[in-house]
Amino acid sequence: MADKTAPSTKVTSSHWGAFEVDVEGNRIVATRPFSQDPHPSRIPDSLPAAVHHRTRVARPSIRRGWLEARERGGRGAQEFVELPWDEALDIAAAEIDRVRHQHGNESIFGGSYGWGSAGRFHHAQSQVHRFLNCIGGYVASFGSYSTGCAQSIMPHVLGVNFLQLLYEHQDGWQTIHDNTETLVMFGGINPKNSQVSMGGITEHETAGWFDRLATRGTRCINIGPQRTDAPEGCEWLPVRPGSDTALMLALAHVLEEEGLVDRTFLASHTVGYERFRPYLLGDTDGVPKTPDWAAPLCGVGADTIRALARRMASTRTLITVAWSLQRAEHGEQPYWMSVVLAAMLGQIGLPGGGVGYGYGAIGGVGKSLLGLRGMTFPQLSNPVEDTIPVARIGDMLRNPGRPYDFNGQRKTYPDIRLVYWAGGNPYHHHQDLNALHEAWQRPETIIVNEPWWTATAKRADIVFPATTPYEREDIGRTNMDDYLFHMPRLIPPVGQARDDYDIFSGLANRCGVGDRFTEGRSADDWIAKLYAEYQDAAADVGIDVPDLDALRERNWIKLPIKAEGPNRTFFAPFREDPDAFRLGTPSGRIEIFSATIDSFGYDDCPGHPVWLPPTEWLGTASTAAPLHLVSPQPGDKLHSQLEAALADVEGARPETLVIHPDDAAPREITTGDLLRVFNARGACRARASVSSDINPGVVALPTGAWFGDPGGNIDPDGNPNVLTLDVGTSRLGQGCSAHSALVQVARLS
């Protein structure tokens, strides 16, 4: 008989890609890169320590103040009482029933941001939403912190779902390589960010494509506050954060004044240029949007702007826009204006030309694949129609019953009594965490499924220990990747952790909807059913995939779905015949002026793109807060995942803040110094890195450090969201505005 404790190796998948895993006994002991990955991520290096970390939630736990007296205050500060599973499930189910029967399902908020697992069945967001739909529904959220603003504005402008545009209808890297002469990257394209993707990205290719672009001679221009937002070898055009729309307007002004506009394309494929042009020229407000006007706003010389505009007009130019630009106050404007600028050039729909979004934001953008849908655990329909923009959670909890505007609707924040969160950490994503902490005290009950004692778990009333993806079987598959994985259960559940499916099955039985939730199936049964449906769908399009037992044996396969040759984007047929291939806008054309948006009457998002400076940016800097903070994604993890283990590394925390020498010198800051980063909203510690790769007046502190315990006057590990501004991007998008924040920095004695 084989020794069950002998070392074994398997491949599994994750949001940051596939990797090999060594297991000894009941422990993951090491990871190694996947053999087929040309540029493997190092994120999995810390996974063994994280999976077995002391911060794992060991047993069902209930906050003492809530258990004994249903106290709302004290979340984040009080101790927890561990209970047996059955008792904890009984208590939670009774509370869920009480709330829904006394206050209605409109009083339940179903949190879960996704990203919990690359597996298709054990997808926490699907699990919690299915359970809540089984008991009568919940208040849902619209959009994401990454792209919520763009998801609101772009359908008005281009007539297509923004996520569908991102993942299915943009130029692939091969098309860009073969055709693009000038790649103008607003916000850069950072291979660090492309380490991750929804459902996983197996072959990390972004950095390799930039090597090929350099060999071909494509001119790649990184427009942003950090040189490191694009690979080495790209030109860097430093701009002030929040000023991209001003720069785009100035480029457009050069095109208009020098006769470089493709007026034929504007006439045949767009509407509203005649409404936008007077604003561009200053006829409507007395301010021509010239390079000389834009130069002091964005920090780019007027002659440089003119030269770039001429280059863009004389070459095949692809304008790309990072997600970060719309994660700021008035984030709708640079996204809309980038379309206008591309339309003026007349290259939309040409291979390697026009405009694209999110290249480098996640690994799947730019991958050209044949359509083959993945597997989805059905969430069922939600009887509750109320939704809120995802980045307005704090406002919702603070202001029940308050009216607000969103994308042409006048809505009212619901009165949330119970929050159920699974598969996410709002204390990573949300802004102004001190304000969120106060708002978080208001619901009557907060329930969380979570593997680790994150800031969210510490601020819950009932915490159920959930398994990680390495403690359960699943299938790894996404529409944005050409690999299919069997994700084996590598180790038994740590402590008393249970799968989300088991947790919700237990709650569903107690709430009288067990049969509806499970349909009589175990987790193994569901995996077999979903996989069989996927196998049939693949066969319908002529793709043979092995049966489930064969996939278990093989562990992974590469699917023959990579598109050969140049891809045709969504806009290629539209370019050829805009009448036959009308866009989904009211006019069927690209809307430079939107009568729909204009009818909303929003002064913070009028009927065509305009320059609207943020409330907080270098144009409003003061001695109290003179520096503009940007908070990029971390390079060592996905969001805040694996942070428990990373924080144990000597010298790794607090997080590193990048600051320019001109800003460091008067503050007597040198690399390695401990810093206090602060403004009126809060303060955090950071460790200095003095570098000329960032614009003067700008500092960068990555997200992902766990938010500290309340009661102190400084966040210990460097979470930038204690500093960020929590206002909507505008009344149209109501997106996340994290990149609109001013701070001060000082050495810690």
N, C-alpha and C positions, 0 to 999 in steps of 0.2 A: 504494500500500500504506500502511496506517495506521502511524503512528509508534508502536511498541510502548512507548515511554517516555512517551507523552502521559498527562497526569493522567486518572484514571478514578475514579468514585465508585460504590460498591455499598453495599447495606444488609446487615448480618449480625446475628446474634443472639448473646446471651451470657447468663450467669446473672443479670446485672444489667440485662438488657433489650436491645432492638434499638438500633442506631445506624448512622449513615452513616460510611463510611470512604473517605478519599481516598488513592489510591496513585499514586506517581510512580516509574516504573521498578520496582525490586525492594523499595521501601520504603513502609511506611505512614507518611504524613506528617501526617495530621490525622483527627480524628473530629468528628462533629456529632450533635446529638440527632435521634432518629427523629421524623418529622413527626406521627405519630399518638399520641405519648406526651404526656399532659397535664402530667406532672411528671417530666421525664426526669432520670435519674441523671447525676451528673458523674463517675462512676467511670471511664468510657472516656477522659476527658481525658488520662490518663497512659499510655494503652495504646501509642501509637506509640513512646514512649521505652522502655517496658518490652520490647516485642517485639524491639527492636534493641539491647538493653542489653548492656554489656560483660560482664555476669554470665551470659549465655547459655552453655550447655554446647555447645562447638563440635564436639567429636569424641568418639567412645567413649573412656572414660577408666577406668583401673584404678589403685586405690591401690597405691603402690609396695610397702609392707610386705606387703600381701596377695599381690601378684603375685610377689614374690621369695621369700617364706617363709610365706605363708598366715597372717601375723600377724593376730590379732584386735584387739589393742590399737593405739592410735594413730588410731582413727577420729575424724575431725574435725581432726586436726593434721598428718597426713602429706600429702605431695604426690602428685599423680596422674600416671600415664604415659599419654599418648595413643597409641592403637593403631588400625590399620585395622579397618573394620567386621567383615570376615570373621574376623580373628584374635580380636577381642573376643567375637563371637558364639560361636566355637568354644570359647573358654575358659569362657564363661558356661554354655553347654549341657553341657559336660563336668562342670562343678561341680554343676549341677542334677541330672544323671544320677547322679553319685557320691552325693549326699545322699539322693536318693530310693531308690536301690538299697541303700545301706548302713544307712540309718536309717528308711526308710519315709516315705511322704507325710505322715504325722502329724508329721514334723519340719520341715515347710515351713509358714510363715505367709504367707498371701496378703493383704498390706496393700493398701490403696487405699480412700480415703474418699469417692470421688466428687468432684463439683464441678470436675473437670478441664476439662469442656467441656459446653456446652449441646447439642452435636450428638448425634444418636441413635446413629450408628454408631461414631464415634471417641470412645467413652466409655471412659476408661481403666479404670475399675473392671470393666466388662464384659469388656474385652479381656484383662486379666491373669487374671481368674477363669476365663474360657473356656480360656486356655492351661493354667493349672494343673489344671483339671478334665480336660483332654485327657491329661495325663501321670500321672493317678492321684489328683488331689485335693490338698487343703491344709486347714490349720486356718483357719477363718473367724472372723469377729467378728460379734457380735450388737449391733444398735442403733447409735445415733450419739451423739457427744459432746453434740449439741444436745438430744436427747430420749430417750436410752437409759433413764433412770430411769422416765420416763412410759410408755415402751413396755413396761416390765415390770409396773408397778402397775395401769395402767388397764384392761387386759383382765380382771383380777380384779374390778374395781369396776363397770365398765360392759359388759363382755362383748363388746368390739369392739376390733379392731386399732387402736392409737392413731393410726397414720399414716392409715389409712382414715377414721377419725373426723375428723382434722384437715382433710383435703383434699376430702372428699366429703360429709360429713354434718353440717356446722355451718351456722348461720345466715349467709346472705349479707349484705353491707353494706346492700342495699336493704331487706331484712327488718328489720335492726337500725334503720335510719333510720325506717322506717314504724311501728315498734312499741315500741322500747326507750325508756323514760322515764329510767331510771338505768343508766348504764354504769359498773360498778365494776371497775376495771382493776388487778388485783394484778400489780405489775411493769410497769405502763404498757402503752402501745401506741405504739411508736416508728416514725414513718415512715422514719427512717434505716435501720432494719433491713429494712423492707419494700421497699427498693431491689432486693433479690435474691430469687431463688426457684429451686428445682430445675428445670432445663430452661429457665429464663428467665421474666420477667414483662414484657410489652410495654407495657401501659398502667399506669403507676404511679398508683394511685387512692386510697391510704390517706389522704393529707393532704387530698385533696378531699372525701372522705367526712366527715372531721371538720369541715370548713367547713360542710357541709350539716347535720350534727348540731347544730352551734352555732346555725345559723339556725332549726332546728326547735325548739330549746330543750331538747334532751336534756342531762341533767346528767351530765357525764363526770368521774369521780373517779380520779385517778392515785394509786395507793397504792404507794409505793416510795421509795428513798433519793435519787432525782434528779428534780427538776422537769422536766428535759429528756427524760425517758422517755415523755412524752406531748406532743402538740401544744400550742402556746400557746392559752390560753383554757380549758384543763381545770383543774379544781380539783386542788390537790396536797395529799395527806395523807402527810407524811413519816413513814416507818417505818424501823426498824433492819433491816438485812439479816438474814435468817434467822429473823425473828419473825412471818412472815405467818400461820403456823398458829395461833399464840397469838391473833392478832387475829381470825382466822376463828372460833376457839372462843368468844371473847368475844361476837362477833356472834351466834353460835348460842345462847349462854346467854341473851342478851336476848330472842331469839325464844321460847325455851322458858319463861322466867320471866314474860314479858308476854303469853303466850297467842297468839303470832303464828305459831305453827307450823301448817302445813297437815297435820293428822293424817290426813285422808282420803287424801291422796296418799301419805304415808308408809306407811299400811296397805296400799294397793293396789299400789304400784309399787316398794317397797323391802323389804329384809329387814334386821333387825339393829339397828333404832333402840333397841329395849329393852335391847340390850347396850351401846350407846354412851351412852345418856342418863345412867346412873349415873356414868359417868366425867365427863361434861359438868357434872353437878351436884356433883361432888366426893364422891359416896357411896363410890366405890371407893378413892380415894386421899386423901380428906380435903381436897382442894383444889378448890373450886368455880371454874370457869373464867369468872369474872365480868369485866366491864370493869375493875374496880379491880385485879384480879389481872393482867390483860394490860397495863394502861397502862405500868407501869415496864419491862416486857419489850420492848414494841414502840415506846414513845415517843409514843403517841397517847393523849390524854386520855380518861378514862372516859366523860365526858358526850358527847364526840365519837363514841365507839363506839356509845353508846346511840342517838344521833340517826341515825347511819348505818343501824343495824339497823332502826329504825322506818321510815326512808325506803325501804329495800329491800323491806320487807314491804308497804308501801302503794302501790308503783308497779310497773310492769313492769320488772323488773331483769334485766340480763344481767351475770353475773360472768365476767370473762375473766382468764386466768392466763397470764403470760408463760412462755416456756421457761426463763428464768433461774432461776425459783423451784425447779425440780427439778434444777438444776445446782449443788446444794449438799448438804452432809451432811444426811441425813434428808429429801431432796427428795421422797420419796414422800408425805410427810405433807400438805403444802399442796395437792398435786393431789387426794389422796383427800378431804381436808377440804373442798375447794371443791365437790365433788360433794355431800357431806353438807349443806353450807350451802344449796346450790341446791335440794336435795330438801326440806329443811325449809321453804323458801319455797313449794314446790309448783309452781314455774313451768317445770320441765323439760318440753320438748315444746311449749311455747307459743311462737308467733312472737316473736322478740326477747327471750325470757326464758331462764332456766336458766343454763347454764355453757358456756363455750367456751375453747379453748386455742390459743395461738400466733397470734392476730391481731396483725399487725404484725411477727411474727418473720420471716416471709417474705411476699413479695408476693401469693402465690396464695391465702392463706387469706382467706375472705370473698368469693371470686369464685364466682358461681353459673353453672355451665356444664353443658350437656348432656353425657352420657357419650360420649366418643370417645377411645379409647385411642391412645397414641402408638406409636412404633416402638422395638423393643428388640433389640439384638444378643444372640442367645441365649448364655447362659453355660454351658449343659449342666449335668448333675447332678454333684454333688460326692460322690465315694465316701467321703470322710473325714467322719465325723459330728461330730467334736469342734469346738466353737466356744467362744470366750471373750467376755465382755462387752467392748465395744470400748475402754472407758476403763481396762481392766485390762492393757493391753499391757506396761507397765513391770513390773507384778507377775509376769506370765507369763515375761518374759525373766529376771527376777531369781531366780525360784523354781520352776524346773522340778521337777515331781513333787509340789509342795505341794498339799494339798487346800484347797478353798475352797467356800463356799456361794453359790448363785445361784438365786434364784426357786424354792426348794423342792428343788433338786438339790444333791447333794454331788458336786463335780467335782474334777478334778486338772489342774493346769497342765501342758500338754505341754512336752516338751523340744525347743525350736525350734533347729534347726541352720542353717536358711536362711530369710531374709526377702526377699520380693520385693514392692517397693512401686512403684506407678504411679498417678499422678493425685492425689497428696495430699502433705501435709507434716505428719507427726505432731509435728514441733517447733513447729508452730503450735497444734494442738488439745490436746496432752497437758499434764498438770500436772507441777509440780516437775521442770523440764527438766534441772536438774543431776543429779537422780537418774536420769532417763531416759537421759541421756548415759552414765552409768556402766553401766546395764543394757544399753545398745546395744552395748557392747563384747563381749557374751557370745556371740552367735551366731557360727557359723563363717564365714558369708558373708551379705552384704547386697547386693542388686541393686536398682537404682533406675532407672526411666525418668523423665526430668525435663528440661524446657526450660532451667531456671536452676540456678545453683549455690546452692540453698537450704541451710539447715542440714541437712536430711535428705540431700541429695546429697553434701554435704561429709563426711558420716558413713557413706557407703556404701563398698563395696569395688569394685563395678562400676557405672559410670554410663553409661547410654545416652542420648544427646541426643534428646529427643522434640520433635516439632513442636508449635506452638501451634495453636489452632483457626483461625487466620488463614492457615495454611500448608497447608490441606487442604480438600477439599470435604466437606460434610455436610448433613444436614437438621435444622433446629431445630423441635422440636415437643414440647410437654408437655401432660399432661392438665389442667394448672392454668392454661392460657392459651388464648385463642381466635385465635391467629395461627399461621401455618405459614410457615416460612422455608426458602429455599434458601440455604445458607451457602457462598458461593463460595470457592475458593482465591484469596486476595487477593494473596499474594506467594509466591515459591518458598521452600522450607525454608531457614531461616537456618543457616549453617555446614553441617555434615553431618547435621543433624537428620533423623530418619525418623519416620513415623507409628508409633504403638504397634502397629498391625496388621502393619506390615512387620517391626518388631522381633520380635514374637511369632511371625510366620510363619517368620522365619529360625531362631528357637530351636526351634520345633515341628519343622521339617524335620530339624534336627540331632538332636532327641530321638526321631525316628522316628514322630511323630504329625502330620506336616505335612498329610496329606490330611484327617485328622479336624478339625484346627483350621480350615483354609481351605475345606473341602468343594469344593476346586477353583475357588474364586471369588477374584477380585481385590477390592480395596476398592470399586472402581466397581460391580462385579457385586453386592456385598452391599448397597450403597446402593440400587441399582435393585430388588433383591429385597425389601428391607424396605419401600421406598416403595410398591411394587406391592401388597404385603400390606396396608399402611395404606390405600391407595386402595380396595381391595376392602372392607375393614372399614367405611370411611366410606360406601361405596355401600350396604352392608347396612342402615345406619341412615338412609338417605335423604339423605346429604350428598355433594355432588359436589365433588371436588377435582381440580385439573388433573393431567395426566400429568407425569412428571418433567421432560421437555424444556420443557413449557409453564411449569412452576414455575421452572426455571432462567431462562427468559426474563423472567418477571414478578418474580422475586426474592422476593416475599412476597405472601400473601393473608390476609385476615381471614375466619375461618371463621364460618358462621352457627350457632354453638352456644351463644350466651349465652342463659341461661334468662330468660324473660320473667315478670315478676310475682314475688311472694314465693315463696321456695323452702320445701319441706317437709323438715325435718331428719329424721335417723335416728330421733329420739325422738318425732316427732309421731304416727306410727301406734302406737308403744308407749304413748304417753299415752292414746290413744283406746281401746285394747284391749290391755292388758298380757298377756293370755292368748293372744291370737292372734298377737301380735308380741313374743314372748318375747326377752329379751336373751340373749347368749351366756354369761352367768354360770351357775354350777350351779343357782341358784334361778330363773333367768329374769328376775330383778328387779335393780334397783340394789342393790349390796351395801354397806350401811353397816357391817355386820360381815361379814367374810369368814371362813367356817369353814376354807376352804382355806389362807388366809394364817395363820390362827391355828394350824393344824396344823403349820406349819413351825417354830414355837417360837422365832422370832426376837425377841429383846428390842429390837432396833433397828427393827423393823417388826411390831408386834403385830396382833391381829385387827381393830382399828378404828383410825381416825386418832387420834393423840395428840400432845401437845407434847413434842418431844425437842430440846433445845437443841443446836446444833452444838458440836463440840469447840472450834472457833475462831469466836468472834463477840464482839460488844461485851460480852456478859455474862461473858466470860472474859478480857477485855483486861488487859494488864499494862503496866508502864512500858517493858518491852522491846519490846512490840508492842501499842500502844494503839489503832490505827486499823483499821477493817474495810475491806479492799480488795474492790471489785467490778471486774470486767474485762469491760466491754460490747464488743459488736462494733464495729469501726471504721466510720467514715462515709465514708472515702475509697477503700475497696476491699472486695472480698470476701475474708474471712479474711486470708491473707497474700499473695494474688495482687497483682501489679503493685507490690509493695513495693520492688523493686529501683529502679524509677524514682522512686517517691515519696520514698525515702530520699535521693535526690540533691538534692531541693529545699532551698535554703538555709534553715536554721532549722526544718525539718520534723522532724528527729530530734535528740535523743530525743523519744519520744512525750510527749504532754501529760497530766499528772496533774491532775485537778480536786480541789481541797481547799477546805474551808469557811474563812472568815475567822477563826473562833474557833480553828481548829486551826493556821492559818497564822501568826497573830500571835505566839504564844509561841515559835514556831520561827524568827521573823524572816524569814518567807518572803513574797515578793511575786511577782506575776505576771511570768513570764519567767525566774525564777531556775532554775538547774540544781539538781536534787535527787538525793539518794540514797534509794531506797526499798528497804527491806531487812527481812529476818527471819532465822530460823535456817536457812532453806532456801537463801537466796541474796540477791542484790542486783541492782538495775538502776538506770540513770539515767532521769530524767524531767525534763520542763520544767513548771514550775508554772503553773496557772491558778487564781487565787483567786476563788471564786464562792459566792454564797449559794444557788445552785440545787442544792446537795448538802447532805445532812444533816450536822450536826456529828458528828465521830467516824468519818466515812466518806470514803474517797478512791476515785476512779475512774480507772483506767488502761486504755485500750482494748487489745485484742489486735491481733496482726498484724505487729508489728515482727519482723524475722528474728532468731532467736536467735543470739547472737554466738559467736565462736570460744572453745573452752575455754582454760583457763590463766589468764584474768584473774579478778579478784575482783568484777567488776561487769559486768552485761550492758550494752553501750554504748547501744543504741537504745531500750530501754524495753519489753522483752517481759515482761508481768506473770506469765507462767507459770514464771518462775524463782522465783516467790514462792508459788504456789498449792499447796494441800494435795492430795496424791495418795492419797486413800482412797476407797473406794466409798461411794455414797450410803447403802447399807445392804446387808445380806446378801441382801435380796430383789432390789433393782435393780442394785446394783454399778455405778451410773452415775457420771458425772463430777461432782466436788464442788468445782469451781474457785471457787465463790463463798463458800467457807468458808475465809477466810484473814485473819489479822491481820498488820499490818506496822507499821514505824516509818518516819518520813520526816524527813530532815534536809537542810539546804542543803549543796551541794557548794562547798567553798572554791575 
